[in-house]
Amino acid sequence: MPRVEMQDVAGGGRICFRGDSREPAVLFKEGFFSREPQKKISYNDPTLAPMFIQKEHEQYYRNQGFKTTVGKTLDQAAPTSLQAYQTALRGGGAAKDQSIALVPRTPDIRTPSAVCVSPRFSMAVLFPPKAGKNDNVAEFTWIYAVYVRQLFNTHAQQVCDGLRAIENELAVRQQISKYSAASPYGGAPLFNEYAESVVLWPLYAQELATKCIESKDVISAVKVRRTWLGDDWTYGCNYILSKKSLKFNKRCKGALDKGIIKAVDNFFKAEPANGATPSRSSGFHKDNENTRESIAMKKIIAMISERIDKMKGAAMDDSDVSDSEWLD
């Protein structure tokens, strides 16, 4: 696992946001602290994810250090290889005898070990997140503006982990292009799904982690109403800011420069009351002075897909996978 080291923030600190359903009367007084104050920030245990492959390519993956297995669950194949793979990634199982390489999923911070924040306001709206279809997560939450003085750059580490995983996958595909007559299973569409759901999935949150945020550094809170757009947080949500609910913490006076508090005040005055978070499939987005623009994940990996196509020519025909099978 990556080694987690906290660092002082250049300039003394930075403004970040955190979504939390607890009331400002509590958090203005108590601040934010990890549930494991005596332990260092740590990652969740490593997990493996499936990559569907051709049977004749199993050895190429093993040579790269990946374990391989076969599907055991389903008797009937999905209509396309991409749909089969998406079903497997959602935990729906794989058709019997589908060849599978077990690849690393980009890890995330263990929630009890850290206080997680983001410099992106719209991402803080997602928290607490909707975990699944039957999760009765609160419709309303509070978005706190905080001043963070020490951080672990989770986002930078996840970028490194994700790029390393893509590099390893491309190394295998390079060997396949040289020595195999068969193209990688599913072609570019399946690789794109792997990049989005297994490798790059956490990057758009731009998550940062710290051990604590003292009460004097909790600047303000605003209430947000959320309308979820799917079964879980990955689909994003629409939201409405209750600007009348905006509260500032008196404990910040004297502890923070007036310019910092003023910057937060100006931000909320200018922030539109109605907004939408990005979904995981829309990936990264940027702000400009007029609007928020989504940048699709396909744009991020377009060059990678092009490189794959050049290595091996056209992708396999995805219309008939009746003899393909999938993961346990």
N, C-alpha and C positions, 0 to 999 in steps of 0.2 A: 504493500500500500504506500501511497505518497507520504512523505514526511511532512507533518504540519508544523509550521513555525510562525508564530505571531510576529508582526513587525509594527513599529510605530508608524503612523501615517504621516507622510511628508506635510509640513506646514502645520502640524499639530492635530489634524483631524479632518474629517470630511462629512458632509451631510448625506445621510442615507435614509431609506424608508423601510418600514417593517409593518406587515399586516398582523393584527392580533385582536382577538375578540374580547379581551379583557378591557375593563373600563379605564378611562384616563385618571379617575380619582385614585385608582390603585397604582397604575404604572407611573404616573407623575411623582408619586411618593416613593415607590419601591425600585423603579428602574427595571432593567432586564438582566437576568442572570441565567447561566446555563444550569441545567438540573444536575450536572456533575461538576461542581465548582472546583474540586480538588484534582480533577483529571484534565489532561490536555485534550484539545479538539481532536477528534478521530473520525475515520471514515467508516461507513457501513462495511460489513464483510464483503469481500469480492463475490460477484455473481457472474455466471456465464449465460450467454444468450445463444440461440441457434443461428447458424448461417446455413441455408440450404445449398447443397452442392451436388455435382454429378458424382456418381459412385466411382468413376474412374479417376476422380480428382482427390480422393481421400488421402492418398499418400503425399500429395503436394502440401496439404494442410498439416499432416503429421510432421513432415519435414520442417515446417515452420514453427513447430512446437505446440500446435493445437491438438486436442483430443477429438476423436470423431465417434459418432454413434449413428443409430438409425431410429426412425420413428417407430412407435409401437401402438399408437392410440387408435387412429381412424382407419376405417376400411375404404372410405370413399374419398377420392381426391377432390380438391376445390376446382372451380372452373378454370382458374389461371394460377400459374406458379406464384405470382405476386399475392393473390388473395390467400393462397395456402400459407404463404410465409407470414402475412399479416395476422392470420388466425393463430398461428403458432406463437407469434410475439405477444398476442393478447392472452396466452395461456390456454388456447383452445385445442391444443394437441396437434400432432402431425400424422400423416398417413403412414401406414406400416411400410417399413423398408426404405423410406426416404433417407438418403444419406445426409448427414448433418455434421458440420464442424461446430465445435463449442468455442465461441469467441468471447472475449471479455466485454462486459458492459461498463461504460464509463461510470465510476462510482460517485456517490454523493456523501455529504457530511452526515454523520450520525446526529440526529436531531437533539438527543439529550445532552450531547457534549458541547453544544455551541449555541450562540444567539446568531441567527442568520438574518442578513439584511441585504438590500439591493439598492444601487443608485438609481434604479428605474422605478418610478412611481407606479406605473401600470402593472408591474410584476408584483409589487407588494399587495395589490388588490386581490390577488389569487389566494392569499393566506388569511386564515387557515384554509387549506385546499379541500375541494370535494374529491374524496378518495375513490368513490365508485357510485354506481347507479342508486344504491340504497343508503348512501351516506346522507344523514340529515344535518349536514354542516350548516352553521348559522347563515341566514340570508344577509345579515348585516355584520360588518366588521369595522374596526378602527384602523386607520392608516396613521402610523406614528412617524414623524420626522425626527430623526435622532442625529446626534453628533458623535461619530465613532473615532476613537483615538488610537486604537490598536486593531489590526485586522490580519486575518489570513486570507489571501487572495484565492478563494475557491475557484473562481471563474478562470483565472490564468492556469491553475493546475488542471482543470477540466479540459481546457483547450489543448494542453500538452498531452493529456491522456488520450483525448479523441484523435488528435493528429497522429499519435503513435500507433493507435489501433488501425487507422486508415492506411498508414504506411505499411503495416504488416499484411493487411489484406491485399494491398496492391502488389506487394512482393510475391504473394502466392499467385495472383493472377498473371503476373509477368512470366512466371514459370509455366503456367498453364498455356499462355499464348505461344511459348516457344516449343513445347513438347507434346501438347495434346491437340487432337483433331476436334475435340468438343469445346464449345464455348462455356464459360461459367454459367451455372444454373440460373435461369431467370433474367440474365443480362443486366443492363443498366437499371431498369425499374426496381429489381430486387436489391441491387446494391444501394440505390438511393434510399430505399426503406431502411436498410441496415444502418446507413449513415445517420438518418434522422432519428430512428427509434432506439438504436443501440449505442451509437457512438457520440453523436452531437446533441442528444436530447436535452441535457441540462444547460446548454450554453446560453440560451436566450434570456435566462433569468439574471445573468451577470451576478451570481450570488457571491457574497462576501461573508466571512464568519468572524465572530469575536467571542470572548468569554463573558463579557458583561458590558452593560451600558448603564452607568450610574444615573440616578434620578435627575441630577443637575444637567445631564446631557440629553434628556428626553425633552425635545423642544415643543412639540405640538401634536395634536391628534385631530383627525377629521373622520366623521362617520360616513360609511359607504354602503350602499345597497347594491347587491349583486344578483344578476340573473344568469344562471349557468347555461351554456350553449350546448352541453352534451352530458354524457354520463359521468364524466370526471373532469378534473382541472385541465387536462391536456387539450380540451376543446375551447378553453378560455371562457370569458364571461363578459357581458355588458354591465356597466355600473353607473350609478348616479351618486355624485358627491353631495352631501348635505352641507353646503358651505356655512349655513347658520350654526352648524355644530362645531365649527373650528374652535379649538381651545388651545391656549398657550400655557405652558408650565411656568409659574412664577419662580420656580427654583433655578431656572436658567439665568435669571438676572444676576449679574456679577460673576457668573461662572463662564458665560460665553460672551464673545464680542457681540456688540449690538448689531454689527453688520451681518453676522450669521443669522440672527433671529429675523432681521429685516428681509434677508434673502428668502427665508422660508415663507414669511408673510407675503412677499411679492409673488412667490411661486404659486401659492394657493389662490391668490386674487386673479392671476392670469390663467390658471388651469381650468379648462372647460368642465362644466358640471356633469356632462354626459360623456362617457368614453367607453372604450372596449380594450380588453387585454388582447395581446396576440395569442393565437393558439399555438400548440407545439408545432403543428405542421406548417404554420406561417413563419416559424423560426424567428430570426432576428428582425428587428425593426429599428428605425431611427426617427428622431424627432427633427422637424424643421420649424421655422417660425410660423408656418401656416397650418400644418396638419401633421398627423402621424402616418407614416407610410410603411406598409409591410414589405419586407424583402423575403420572398419565398425561399425555403430551404433549397429548392432546385437550383437557384442561382448560386448558392454557396458551393454546391458540389458539381456545377456544370462542367468545370474544367476536368474534374476527376472522371466524370462519366465519359467525356470526350476522349480522355486518355485511354479508358478501358475499351471504347469502341475502336480506337485506332490500333490497339494491341491485337484485337481479335476480330475485327470486322463487325458485321451486323450481329445484334443479339439474337438468341434463339427465338423461334416462333413461340409466342406466349399463349396462343389460342388453344392449344391442345396439350394437356399435361395428364392425360388419363393414366399414364404409367408412372407418374410421380407420386411420392407418398411422403408423409410428414411426421414431425417430431412428437415425442412423448410429452 
